[in-house]
């Protein structure tokens, strides 16, 4: 795994980067983030 924040390599089973502590998202990298829509009109 490569940290999306700092680029440091971490073990595949890591949940957080060993270098900067950022959470490592283990989902598919091609998925777009889900942005909740507001109900304001």
Helices and strands as residue ranges (DSSP letters): none
